[in-house]
Amino acid sequence: MRRSRPSLSTWVILAAALFAAFASLVCAWSQAPLNSGDEAAHLDYAIDVWHGHLPYFYDGVTNRPPFGIIPPVQWVSQHPPFFYLVLAPFVGPLWDAGHPYMSVLAGRSANAGFAAATVLSVGWAARRVVPRRPDVAAVAAVIVSLTGMFLLVGGAIYNDLPNMTFGALAIGVAASALRSGLSARLVVGAAVVTTLGMLTRLTFVVFVLAVVVAFLLARWRRSGFWSDWRGHVVAAVTVVAAPVLASTWFWLRNIRLMGTIVGNDVAYGEQHLGRKQQTFGEVIGSSSWWKSLFALYKGHLPGNADWTYSLLLVPLVLALLVGVVTAAVVVARRLRRARRTVGARSTGRRGALTAGRTREELLADLLVVAMLVALTAAVLVGQVRFSTTGGAPNVRYSLAVMPVLAIPMAIGLTGLGRVLSAVVTVLWMETAGYIWFQIQDLQKAAFGVERTLVVSRWTFVIALVFFSAMLVGVCAMALRRRREVATVVTGDVSTEHGAGDGPEPGSSTASVAASQHAPQHAPRAVGTPPAGDTSRHDGETPGPRAAPLPDVPTGAHATPAPDHRAEPGAVDASSDAAPHPASRARGSRWAD
């Protein structure tokens, strides 16, 4: 049995994950400690969990370091404790040992691991969203790994990255259900994802809803418990019941202590922090609100850096154009196929199944696109509601939607043809990489500790190595991408795959491609009988040939039976179809 090797797209995703980890470490060890009140509050929460209790809003920061910006209240106490449970073993012992600065560095370094996990999750999810384009999954992972704000957060102590990780996994789970149907393993995995996501942030509820809807609308299987509506309902109830059972205690605690499930105090913000409430229209009509929320690639560039918004907008516009063109091509192809099969009703059950499978795939495509649009809208509406109560449009909050946006961005960058896609993607990567480079200050130690400067420089070099690997891998995928044309009973189906990657297992393209590459037959044009054989159907094992019937015409006029002693590679001149190029190169295996 031949062992499968990782594809090129998989290697690119791994390189992107490792780049994200080391690039985040550069930020972690080169930035001043606790340079925002939010980071100090997150650190305090993790230390409280290490000490065996949860923080309280009005108690403020009880573990006060001798440096950094300290908030007046504990304004992250409304978040569930999963992230802080993971962080506690890294920061707690060092804090108790009297090393607060090392505790900060340990917490930041642990969060760099979440950065790598987020990139891997985005690559996995994108592969489920666009299963026939592995290059899209790789580029989506690269896009997330080069997002400046993502790397800054990965090099600090914030709980945004676990939210991104579980959000990406939820997208992948939902897309898998819509495309392939339900299974016990998928339902169990979804329950784990929704549970951990709801133990990270309340805003994760929109991803839970996406999984529930996807499970209710999941593709129906032919047999098994999950094949009918009862299985779909059980799956939907499972992915809701698990997080409810696991996290309800915390939301009840928020209601008991703060009066709301959200756990914040709007009045305190107005009185002491200068925040003011706004209407829905005032928020969405403010250009500064949009610019603040989506300054994902601005970094620390001096002066007017509005051009950095193009790193987000241009790929999305390209994705829209690619989607419109692709939809037009698909519609034209389906209309042509429908006209071609109007008079071919005798194709039988096999043709009906193939046509039905194509319709199911198209429906799955539409449902997946609708899910991504709905998730984007839901996250934005949640952010608008937060701002109406006085919350700031912090750019970190838009990271929650990056696993969604990275997929159409990757489609836009990779949908321009082989050479142009390679050029555009490399230019995008180099520009985003330059912004990350500008963030770093490797000339002096951030806190006067020279060892941190050494660590920053070495991790910077390692990050550059993986950045170079990403560049090489993306160029190779784009330039080696090939167009595979598979012919089925109802017509032609064309799919593009990344270099070294085949169709998704179980897809109609995969089965046709497998039959085309079967070792016992050479590829040939559809409708052309094997050389020297008029009795055997395609796909049967070569064997004794029946003599041709002399009174059966093969065209407008009867033609003599072909010579069974034809030389390898010879083509019957009476055939209307041209020989496959492989037949001329290797010789026809159908000839004697």
Buried (B, 14 or more C-beta within 10 A) or exposed (E): EEEEEEBBBBBBBBBBBBBBBBBBBBBBBBBEBBBBBBBBBBBBBBBBBBEEEBBBBEEBBEBEBEBBBBBEBBBBBBBBBBBBEBBBEBBBBBBEEEEBBBBBBBBBBBBBBBBBBBBBBBBBBBBBBBBBBBBBBBBBBBBBBBBBBBBBBBBBBBBBBBBBBBBBBBBBBBBBBBBBBBBEEBBBBBBBBBBBBBBBBBBBBBBBBBBBBBBEBBBBBEEEEBBEEEBBEBBBEBBBEBBEEBBEEBBEBBEEBBEEEBBBBBEBBBEEBEBEEBEEEEBBEBEEBBBBBBBBBBBEBEEEBEEBBEBBEBBEEBBEEBBEEEEEEEEEBBEEBEEEBEEEEEEEEEBEEBBEBBEBBEBBBEBBBEBBEBBBEBBBEBBBEBBBBBBBBBBBBBBBBBBBBBBBBBBBBBBBEBEEBBBBBBEBBEBBBEBBBBBBBEEEBBBEBEEBBEBBBBBBEBBBEBBEBBBBBBBBBBEBBEEBEBBBBBBEBEBBBBBBBBBBEEBBBBBBBEEBEEEEBBBBEEEBBBBBBBBBEEEEEEEEBEEBEEEEEBEEEEBEEBEEEBEEBBBBEEBEEEBBEEBEEEBBBBBE
